[in-house]
Amino acid sequence: MLVHHIRTALAVLFACWMTSCVKDVDLDQAGNITLQPEIQADLLIFEIDQKEFTEPKTNIFSNVIRDTVRLEFLDDSYIQNDLAKVEFSFRYRNSFPQSFANKISFLSEQDNLQHQVEFITEAGSMGNPSITEVIEVIETENIDVIKRSIKMVVEIEALTNDKPFLGILRFESKGLFSFQF
Amino acid sequence: MKFFVTLCSIFLMILCQGQNKQLLYNVNGLPQTLMENPGANIAFDRHIGVPFLSKISLLAGSSGVNIHDIFDNSNANINQRVANTIRRLSSRDYFMAQEQLEILSFGWKLNKDNYISTGIYQEMDAFAYFPKDPAILVSQGNKDYINIPFDFSHVSFTGEVLTVYHVGLNRKLNRQVTVGARIKMYSGIFNVESVNNTGTFLTISTPDGPNYYRQFADNLDVRVNTSGFASLQDNNKTVQEASRELIGRSFFGGNIGAGLDMGGTFRVKDNVVVSGSILDLGLMWQREDVESYTYKGTYQTDGIEPLFPGIGTDGETFRYWDEFEDEVDRNLVDKTLREPYVTWRPMKFNAAVEMTFGESYLPCDYRVEAKKQYHSKVGMHLFGIRRPRDIKYALSTYYDRKLGSNLRMKVSYTLDDFSYTNIGLLLSTNFKSFNFYLAADNLLGYANLAQSNYQSVQMGFQFIIIK
């Protein structure tokens, strides 16, 4: 009798194994899985004083200076294929008693302007530098302007006045890059 | 007393995790028990397995997540479930898969006390801890983890495919003690491992400058060793050539290793037996077709610093980015190496105590000196397996019952990392000397495999001769 029960159990075990099933799942959802990391990354920094506005060879004052940095990573496949949104943050700390007109431009390889941010940095003082912060969001519908860019140009124009041109201008910048892989 | 029981339960739940073949351990009528304990008590005189079918063992487990957790069809937001799962899992959670296929298996009694068993089997073993921090970094980024380090020591995994040639001796020293040992030669087919990694990636907020954040890669030392993969990446190789190479590796054409199993059984009292074994105490020398990838160093950055004016004498802009990349490459060195390495096999141990009861009444024959025999056993079995960061345990209790000479049943309940409701069943049946056995763990999981964290099955066909 017991042997009979065991043979039945063996059959049940086999049946259990053979009829085991995968229920209440939809494996087709695998195609909808996306990774959406948001990466905070530093971009450019600098700290300049009045000397940077004087041409060293000629000693001639120029109220506009600029520099260009290639951001080679903008050409990488993860940016080109998967970047969904960018939020740039730019912050100036100004102890000059003058204001500055700032222009941050994103250029393509052929130097075509793709995107530009313009703002004024308020005048400050040595003991109390002014802080100007600008946040520029490039939404998904405009993200191609960043994908087409490879250079970041920082241009600073000193808006001179009758006060001595003396101080320190600090620049901080970062990007919050949102991806959809 | 209640407190004591609760404490013991908590201790067992913490302790007991792992993956084992408790259903085949101490089954004295099956030759496979010698693979779990070469010093097991056995009750047969000769065996020969049906080639490729004497033992097929499949086992897969995930300690923290199952298919239903991710692909639940009652909720459409799969990305939220993936995010919740990553958040819930810890770096101690793990995934594993094992497969064993006996190619040849046979054994015979040399004399009254000695039994020799030998054979060849192929094995695959893959194990990975959940790389919690790298998974968060890849899936969520660092935005919500400012001032919180991402730990790369969470990356820890091993995988291997190999063929094992073995010969073992089981020796009955006296009525109380049986000991055994098995020598193994390993022939490696594939190996991959990344263990003992170190280093963190950290983004800290720097409100006092010089930038919004400072990013650190601190003491990074990540290494992935491989053997058997590099040559297969040759695009000019045909499928036939690749197959021939893989078969060649199974016959010591690739990397080799050696190991030892040891075990013993001690009859404490007439109906109380303790036993234990250590398996796969061995290593592999990975020398052929090896390739290792390393990423090492320390670096920190606040961003790229332009030097006004940005135009050089040649009218070109300064190559700030190239300089930045060069500096990163100097400090975080990425190398591909072709140097031998040694891997330890995942050593396992078993320990059990069992009590026999229920005397079997043999046909009365005054010419035969019959020993007292029992048809039932209850026991407790502790299994452990060494993994890169710790030992995984499983604790089982079992009831083993012989039903005449042709049928045997073993029921087990196992506490491990995968389930607290793991009920296993072994059924072994003989038709004359032909034996078939089937063992399956976590039977409740078969109702819906998607909600199961662990399943294992072992089955085989063989001839077992009892004189």
Boltz contact constraints between the chains, C-beta under 6 A:
constraints:
  - contact:
      token1: [A, 2]
      token2: [B, 403]
      max_distance: 6.0
  - contact:
      token1: [A, 3]
      token2: [B, 403]
      max_distance: 6.0
  - contact:
      token1: [A, 3]
      token2: [B, 407]
      max_distance: 6.0
  - contact:
      token1: [A, 6]
      token2: [B, 403]
      max_distance: 6.0
  - contact:
      token1: [A, 6]
      token2: [B, 407]
      max_distance: 6.0
  - contact:
      token1: [A, 6]
      token2: [B, 409]
      max_distance: 6.0
  - contact:
      token1: [A, 10]
      token2: [B, 427]
      max_distance: 6.0
  - contact:
      token1: [A, 13]
      token2: [B, 425]
      max_distance: 6.0
  - contact:
      token1: [A, 16]
      token2: [B, 446]
      max_distance: 6.0
  - contact:
      token1: [A, 20]
      token2: [B, 446]
      max_distance: 6.0
  - contact:
      token1: [A, 20]
      token2: [B, 449]
      max_distance: 6.0
  - contact:
      token1: [A, 22]
      token2: [B, 449]
      max_distance: 6.0
  - contact:
      token1: [A, 22]
      token2: [B, 450]
      max_distance: 6.0
  - contact:
      token1: [A, 23]
      token2: [B, 448]
      max_distance: 6.0
  - contact:
      token1: [A, 24]
      token2: [B, 73]
      max_distance: 6.0
  - contact:
      token1: [A, 25]
      token2: [B, 67]
      max_distance: 6.0
  - contact:
      token1: [A, 25]
      token2: [B, 68]
      max_distance: 6.0
  - contact:
      token1: [A, 25]
      token2: [B, 71]
      max_distance: 6.0
  - contact:
      token1: [A, 25]
      token2: [B, 73]
      max_distance: 6.0
  - contact:
      token1: [A, 25]
      token2: [B, 450]
      max_distance: 6.0
  - contact:
      token1: [A, 26]
      token2: [B, 71]
      max_distance: 6.0
  - contact:
      token1: [A, 26]
      token2: [B, 73]
      max_distance: 6.0
  - contact:
      token1: [A, 27]
      token2: [B, 71]
      max_distance: 6.0
  - contact:
      token1: [A, 29]
      token2: [B, 71]
      max_distance: 6.0
  - contact:
      token1: [A, 29]
      token2: [B, 78]
      max_distance: 6.0
  - contact:
      token1: [A, 32]
      token2: [B, 78]
      max_distance: 6.0
  - contact:
      token1: [A, 33]
      token2: [B, 78]
      max_distance: 6.0
  - contact:
      token1: [A, 34]
      token2: [B, 79]
      max_distance: 6.0
  - contact:
      token1: [A, 35]
      token2: [B, 139]
      max_distance: 6.0
  - contact:
      token1: [A, 37]
      token2: [B, 140]
      max_distance: 6.0
  - contact:
      token1: [A, 37]
      token2: [B, 141]
      max_distance: 6.0
  - contact:
      token1: [A, 38]
      token2: [B, 141]
      max_distance: 6.0
  - contact:
      token1: [A, 38]
      token2: [B, 143]
      max_distance: 6.0
  - contact:
      token1: [A, 39]
      token2: [B, 141]
      max_distance: 6.0
  - contact:
      token1: [A, 40]
      token2: [B, 142]
      max_distance: 6.0
  - contact:
      token1: [A, 40]
      token2: [B, 143]
      max_distance: 6.0
  - contact:
      token1: [A, 42]
      token2: [B, 211]
      max_distance: 6.0
  - contact:
      token1: [A, 42]
      token2: [B, 213]
      max_distance: 6.0
  - contact:
      token1: [A, 42]
      token2: [B, 302]
      max_distance: 6.0
  - contact:
      token1: [A, 42]
      token2: [B, 303]
      max_distance: 6.0
  - contact:
      token1: [A, 43]
      token2: [B, 303]
      max_distance: 6.0
  - contact:
      token1: [A, 44]
      token2: [B, 303]
      max_distance: 6.0
  - contact:
      token1: [A, 44]
      token2: [B, 304]
      max_distance: 6.0
  - contact:
      token1: [A, 45]
      token2: [B, 210]
      max_distance: 6.0
  - contact:
      token1: [A, 45]
      token2: [B, 211]
      max_distance: 6.0
  - contact:
      token1: [A, 45]
      token2: [B, 302]
      max_distance: 6.0
  - contact:
      token1: [A, 45]
      token2: [B, 303]
      max_distance: 6.0
  - contact:
      token1: [A, 45]
      token2: [B, 305]
      max_distance: 6.0
  - contact:
      token1: [A, 46]
      token2: [B, 305]
      max_distance: 6.0
  - contact:
      token1: [A, 46]
      token2: [B, 306]
      max_distance: 6.0
  - contact:
      token1: [A, 52]
      token2: [B, 308]
      max_distance: 6.0
  - contact:
      token1: [A, 65]
      token2: [B, 308]
      max_distance: 6.0
  - contact:
      token1: [A, 67]
      token2: [B, 306]
      max_distance: 6.0
  - contact:
      token1: [A, 67]
      token2: [B, 308]
      max_distance: 6.0
  - contact:
      token1: [A, 67]
      token2: [B, 310]
      max_distance: 6.0
  - contact:
      token1: [A, 68]
      token2: [B, 310]
      max_distance: 6.0
  - contact:
      token1: [A, 68]
      token2: [B, 317]
      max_distance: 6.0
  - contact:
      token1: [A, 69]
      token2: [B, 304]
      max_distance: 6.0
  - contact:
      token1: [A, 69]
      token2: [B, 306]
      max_distance: 6.0
  - contact:
      token1: [A, 69]
      token2: [B, 320]
      max_distance: 6.0
  - contact:
      token1: [A, 70]
      token2: [B, 321]
      max_distance: 6.0
  - contact:
      token1: [A, 72]
      token2: [B, 321]
      max_distance: 6.0
  - contact:
      token1: [A, 172]
      token2: [B, 211]
      max_distance: 6.0
  - contact:
      token1: [A, 172]
      token2: [B, 212]
      max_distance: 6.0
  - contact:
      token1: [A, 174]
      token2: [B, 212]
      max_distance: 6.0
